[in-house]
């Protein structure tokens, strides 16, 4: 059995930062993640995608951010169970929680922090016939792991959110031809990214196809062409393509969490915004997996949640003990 102060379910950026914040309060963390490596979606889905809204970083690659968070957490010697999913959670009397993974690993913790990491997500796929025939290395992918793979290639990206916009901006200088297809005239992404994409289209660096959907895919042994249909006129256009990347987001699945008697709304865990505690004392939820009024699903906001959660967890573990705030600029980071 593994014993720890805090069991963090999810080794994405928010879960990793929780190690640091908890460590400043002398609380040890053990992280569990269904993925075989730390980093969550950043490492699994877009490790080389630039992120622009982390304070102090005008631009940072997703994997670089994860590497830095791991380096930041190193003084507190976190431990990990990777490639396993939490299946069971029980409260042992008035004391610890006991968590069990699908591989039989047992973790005992005074506090449980849910930061995602159950591996229960899958890409949303467009309703295109025979699309699966071109998956598995034949041209259709739902994530971009290595942008250099597409250098000099012809690509079609479908989507209108931040991922579609960000990758279009990045790959415009990598691909020989790039077409962005979106079903609407307006985008759901950041205004700055929208402006950059429109500028690329106006300069002829990308082909922007709006009010259109993917209609069909064609090829012999691998993808060769993508058929696009205009929503209003129903006019069809065929584009040469080596790769098709539909970026319609991920479909979340809470999995075993739904059986833990937590208050859940629209596939997210309801929390108290004072400290991101759930309806069960000793269990917290931070990052994209929680929900509250005016929630923003940003890494930046998850970092804030991790800090407040850690101080609340300290009080939960040490009732009646008053913590005196200590600043790292004065006290540094003490290893333990």
C-alpha positions as CSV (number, residue, x, y, z in Angstrom):
1,X,0.0,0.0,0.0
2,X,1.2,3.5,-0.9
3,X,0.6,6.1,1.9
4,X,0.7,9.8,1.3
5,X,-0.8,13.1,2.5
6,X,-2.5,14.0,-0.8
7,X,-3.5,11.7,-3.6
8,X,-3.8,13.7,-6.8
9,X,-5.8,12.1,-9.6
10,X,-4.4,13.6,-12.7
11,X,-0.8,14.4,-13.7
12,X,-1.6,17.2,-16.1
13,X,-0.3,20.8,-15.6
14,X,-2.7,21.6,-12.8
15,X,-2.1,18.4,-10.9
16,X,1.7,18.9,-11.3
17,X,1.5,22.5,-9.9
18,X,-0.5,21.1,-7.0
19,X,2.6,19.2,-6.0
20,X,4.5,22.5,-5.6
21,X,1.8,24.3,-3.7
22,X,1.2,21.4,-1.4
23,X,5.0,21.0,-1.0
24,X,5.4,24.6,0.3
25,X,3.1,23.5,3.1
26,X,5.1,20.3,3.8
27,X,2.4,18.0,2.4
28,X,3.5,15.1,0.3
29,X,1.7,14.1,-3.0
30,X,1.3,10.9,-4.9
31,X,-0.1,11.4,-8.4
32,X,-2.1,8.8,-10.4
33,X,-2.8,9.1,-14.1
34,X,-4.3,6.7,-16.7
35,X,-1.8,7.9,-19.2
36,X,1.7,6.3,-19.3
37,X,3.5,9.7,-18.8
38,X,2.9,12.9,-16.9
39,X,1.6,15.9,-18.7
40,X,-2.0,15.0,-19.4
41,X,-3.5,16.2,-22.6
42,X,-0.5,18.6,-23.1
43,X,1.9,15.7,-23.5
44,X,-0.5,13.2,-25.0
45,X,-2.2,15.4,-27.6
46,X,-0.2,18.5,-28.4
47,X,3.3,18.4,-26.8
48,X,4.8,20.7,-29.4
49,X,1.9,23.2,-29.5
50,X,2.7,26.7,-28.3
51,X,0.7,28.1,-25.4
52,X,0.4,31.9,-25.2
53,X,-1.5,32.6,-22.0
54,X,0.9,31.4,-19.2
55,X,2.1,34.4,-17.2
56,X,5.8,35.2,-17.8
57,X,5.9,33.1,-21.0
58,X,5.1,35.1,-24.2
59,X,5.1,31.6,-25.8
60,X,5.9,28.2,-24.3
61,X,5.6,24.7,-25.9
62,X,3.2,22.4,-24.1
63,X,5.9,19.8,-23.3
64,X,8.3,22.5,-22.2
65,X,5.7,23.7,-19.7
66,X,5.3,20.2,-18.3
67,X,9.0,19.7,-18.0
68,X,9.3,23.0,-16.1
69,X,6.5,22.0,-13.8
70,X,8.2,18.7,-13.1
71,X,11.5,20.6,-12.3
72,X,9.6,23.0,-10.0
73,X,8.0,20.1,-8.1
74,X,11.3,18.1,-7.8
75,X,12.3,19.5,-4.3
76,X,9.2,17.8,-2.9
77,X,9.9,14.3,-4.2
78,X,6.5,13.4,-5.6
79,X,5.7,9.8,-6.4
80,X,3.6,8.5,-9.3
81,X,1.4,5.7,-10.4
82,X,1.2,6.0,-14.2
83,X,-0.7,3.9,-16.7
84,X,-3.4,3.0,-14.2
85,X,-6.9,4.4,-13.6
86,X,-8.5,4.9,-10.2
87,X,-11.6,2.6,-10.0
88,X,-12.5,2.8,-6.4
89,X,-12.6,5.4,-3.6
90,X,-13.6,4.7,0.0
91,X,-13.5,6.6,3.2
92,X,-11.9,4.7,6.1
93,X,-13.8,5.8,9.2
94,X,-13.0,9.4,10.1
95,X,-9.5,9.2,8.8
96,X,-8.0,8.4,5.5
97,X,-9.3,7.7,2.0
98,X,-8.4,4.5,0.2
99,X,-8.1,4.5,-3.5
100,X,-7.8,1.4,-5.7
101,X,-6.6,1.3,-9.4
102,X,-7.7,-1.0,-12.2
103,X,-4.3,-2.8,-11.7
104,X,-4.9,-3.4,-8.0
105,X,-2.6,-0.7,-6.6
106,X,-3.9,0.7,-3.3
107,X,-3.2,4.3,-2.2
108,X,-4.0,5.6,1.3
109,X,-4.3,9.4,1.6
110,X,-5.6,12.0,4.0
111,X,-6.9,14.2,1.1
112,X,-7.9,13.4,-2.4
113,X,-7.6,16.0,-5.2
114,X,-9.3,15.3,-8.5
115,X,-7.5,17.1,-11.3
116,X,-8.7,15.0,-14.3
117,X,-6.3,12.3,-15.4
118,X,-8.7,9.4,-15.6
119,X,-8.0,9.0,-19.3
120,X,-11.7,9.1,-20.0
121,X,-11.7,11.3,-23.1
122,X,-11.9,10.7,-26.8
123,X,-11.8,12.9,-29.9
124,X,-15.1,14.0,-31.4
125,X,-15.2,12.6,-34.9
126,X,-17.1,14.1,-37.9
127,X,-19.8,12.1,-39.4
128,X,-17.9,11.2,-42.6
129,X,-18.4,7.8,-44.2
130,X,-15.3,5.6,-44.3
131,X,-13.3,8.0,-42.2
132,X,-11.9,5.2,-40.1
133,X,-10.4,3.6,-43.2
134,X,-7.8,6.4,-43.3
135,X,-7.0,6.4,-39.6
136,X,-3.9,4.6,-38.1
137,X,-1.2,6.3,-40.1
138,X,-3.1,6.6,-43.4
139,X,-3.7,10.3,-43.3
140,X,-6.5,11.0,-40.7
141,X,-5.5,12.0,-37.2
142,X,-7.2,13.7,-34.3
143,X,-4.2,15.2,-32.6
144,X,-0.8,16.7,-33.7
145,X,2.1,15.3,-31.8
146,X,5.0,16.3,-34.1
147,X,4.4,19.3,-36.5
148,X,7.6,18.5,-38.4
149,X,5.9,15.3,-39.7
150,X,3.8,17.6,-41.9
151,X,6.5,19.7,-43.4
152,X,6.0,20.1,-47.1
153,X,2.7,18.2,-47.0
154,X,-0.8,19.1,-48.0
155,X,-3.1,19.4,-45.0
156,X,-6.8,20.0,-44.2
157,X,-7.7,21.1,-40.7
158,X,-11.4,21.1,-39.7
159,X,-12.7,23.1,-36.7
160,X,-13.4,26.5,-35.3
161,X,-12.0,26.5,-31.8
162,X,-8.7,27.4,-30.3
163,X,-6.9,24.2,-31.3
164,X,-7.9,24.5,-34.9
165,X,-6.9,28.2,-35.0
166,X,-3.6,27.7,-33.1
167,X,-2.5,24.8,-35.3
168,X,-3.5,26.6,-38.5
169,X,-1.3,29.6,-37.4
170,X,1.6,27.3,-36.6
171,X,1.4,25.0,-39.6
172,X,0.9,27.7,-42.1
173,X,4.7,28.0,-42.3
174,X,5.2,24.2,-42.2
175,X,2.8,22.7,-44.8
176,X,3.1,23.2,-48.5
177,X,-0.7,23.8,-48.6
178,X,-3.1,24.2,-45.7
179,X,-6.9,24.4,-45.8
180,X,-9.0,25.3,-42.8
181,X,-12.6,24.2,-43.0
182,X,-15.2,25.6,-40.5
183,X,-19.0,25.1,-40.5
184,X,-19.7,28.7,-39.6
185,X,-18.6,32.2,-40.4
186,X,-17.6,33.0,-36.9
187,X,-15.0,31.2,-34.7
188,X,-15.1,30.2,-31.1
189,X,-11.4,30.8,-30.4
190,X,-9.5,33.8,-29.0
191,X,-10.0,37.0,-31.0
192,X,-6.3,37.5,-31.5
193,X,-6.0,34.0,-33.1
194,X,-9.0,34.6,-35.3
195,X,-7.3,37.8,-36.6
196,X,-4.1,36.0,-37.4
197,X,-6.0,33.3,-39.3
198,X,-7.9,35.9,-41.3
199,X,-4.7,37.6,-42.1
200,X,-3.1,34.4,-43.3
201,X,-6.1,33.8,-45.5
202,X,-6.0,37.3,-47.0
203,X,-2.3,36.9,-47.8
204,X,-2.9,33.6,-49.5
205,X,-0.9,31.6,-47.1
206,X,-3.8,29.4,-46.2
207,X,-7.1,28.4,-47.9
208,X,-10.0,29.4,-45.6
209,X,-13.3,27.6,-46.3
210,X,-16.2,28.9,-44.2
211,X,-19.9,27.8,-43.9
212,X,-18.7,24.3,-45.0
213,X,-18.5,20.8,-43.7
214,X,-16.4,17.7,-44.5
215,X,-18.4,15.6,-46.9
216,X,-16.1,12.7,-47.9
217,X,-12.6,11.3,-47.9
218,X,-11.0,9.6,-50.9
219,X,-7.8,7.6,-51.5
220,X,-6.5,4.2,-52.4
221,X,-3.9,3.0,-49.8
222,X,-3.9,6.4,-48.0
223,X,-5.7,9.7,-47.9
224,X,-5.5,11.6,-51.2
225,X,-8.5,14.0,-51.4
226,X,-11.0,15.6,-49.0
227,X,-14.4,16.6,-50.3
228,X,-16.0,19.7,-48.8
229,X,-19.6,20.8,-49.1
230,X,-20.9,24.4,-48.8
231,X,-23.7,24.5,-46.3
232,X,-25.9,27.1,-48.2
233,X,-25.4,26.3,-51.8
234,X,-24.5,22.6,-51.4
235,X,-21.6,23.2,-53.8
236,X,-18.9,20.6,-53.4
237,X,-15.2,21.2,-53.6
238,X,-12.4,18.6,-53.7
239,X,-9.1,19.4,-52.1
240,X,-5.8,17.4,-52.5
241,X,-4.7,16.4,-49.0
242,X,-2.0,14.2,-47.5
243,X,-3.5,14.7,-44.0
244,X,-6.9,15.5,-42.5
245,X,-7.0,16.7,-38.9
246,X,-10.5,17.2,-37.5
247,X,-10.2,19.2,-34.3
248,X,-13.7,19.2,-32.8
249,X,-12.6,18.8,-29.2
250,X,-12.7,15.9,-26.8
251,X,-15.7,14.1,-25.5
252,X,-15.3,13.9,-21.7
253,X,-16.3,10.7,-19.8
254,X,-16.1,10.9,-16.0
255,X,-16.0,7.1,-15.6
256,X,-15.8,5.8,-12.0
257,X,-16.1,9.4,-10.6
258,X,-19.8,9.3,-11.3
259,X,-20.1,6.6,-8.6
260,X,-18.4,8.5,-5.8
261,X,-21.4,10.4,-4.6
262,X,-20.0,13.8,-5.7
263,X,-22.3,16.5,-6.9
264,X,-21.9,16.5,-10.7
265,X,-23.3,18.9,-13.3
266,X,-22.8,18.5,-17.1
267,X,-19.9,16.0,-16.7
268,X,-18.1,18.3,-14.2
269,X,-17.7,18.3,-10.4
270,X,-19.4,21.1,-8.5
271,X,-17.1,22.8,-6.1
272,X,-17.0,25.6,-3.5
273,X,-15.2,28.5,-5.1
274,X,-13.6,29.5,-1.7
275,X,-11.3,26.5,-1.8
276,X,-12.5,24.1,-4.6
277,X,-13.7,21.6,-2.1
278,X,-16.5,19.2,-3.2
279,X,-19.6,18.1,-1.2
280,X,-17.4,15.4,0.4
281,X,-15.0,16.8,3.1
282,X,-11.4,16.0,2.2
283,X,-12.1,15.7,-1.6
284,X,-11.2,18.6,-3.9
285,X,-11.5,19.1,-7.6
286,X,-9.3,21.5,-9.6
287,X,-8.7,22.3,-13.2
288,X,-11.0,21.5,-16.2
289,X,-12.8,18.8,-14.3
290,X,-14.6,21.2,-11.9
291,X,-17.5,23.6,-12.5
292,X,-18.7,26.8,-10.9
293,X,-20.2,30.1,-11.9
294,X,-18.0,32.0,-14.4
295,X,-15.6,29.0,-14.7
296,X,-12.8,29.5,-17.3
297,X,-11.1,26.3,-18.5
298,X,-7.6,27.8,-18.6
299,X,-4.4,26.3,-17.2
300,X,-3.8,29.7,-15.6
301,X,-7.1,29.4,-13.6
302,X,-6.2,25.8,-12.6
303,X,-2.9,27.1,-11.1
304,X,-4.9,29.5,-9.0
305,X,-7.3,26.8,-7.9
306,X,-4.3,24.5,-6.9
307,X,-3.0,27.2,-4.6
308,X,-6.2,27.8,-2.7
309,X,-7.0,24.1,-2.6
310,X,-3.6,23.4,-1.0
311,X,-4.1,25.9,1.9
312,X,-7.6,24.5,2.5
313,X,-6.2,20.9,2.5
314,X,-3.6,21.9,5.0
315,X,-6.3,23.2,7.4
316,X,-8.4,20.1,6.8
317,X,-5.4,17.9,7.7
318,X,-4.3,20.1,10.6
319,X,-7.5,21.3,12.4
320,X,-6.9,24.1,14.8
321,X,-3.4,24.8,13.5
322,X,-2.9,28.3,12.2
323,X,-0.6,28.5,9.2
324,X,1.6,31.6,8.9
325,X,1.9,32.7,5.3
326,X,5.5,32.4,4.0
327,X,6.7,33.9,0.7
328,X,9.1,32.0,-1.5
329,X,10.9,35.3,-2.2
330,X,11.9,35.4,1.5
331,X,12.1,31.8,2.5
332,X,13.0,30.1,-0.8
333,X,11.9,26.5,-1.5
334,X,12.9,24.1,1.2
335,X,13.3,20.5,0.1
336,X,11.9,17.8,2.3
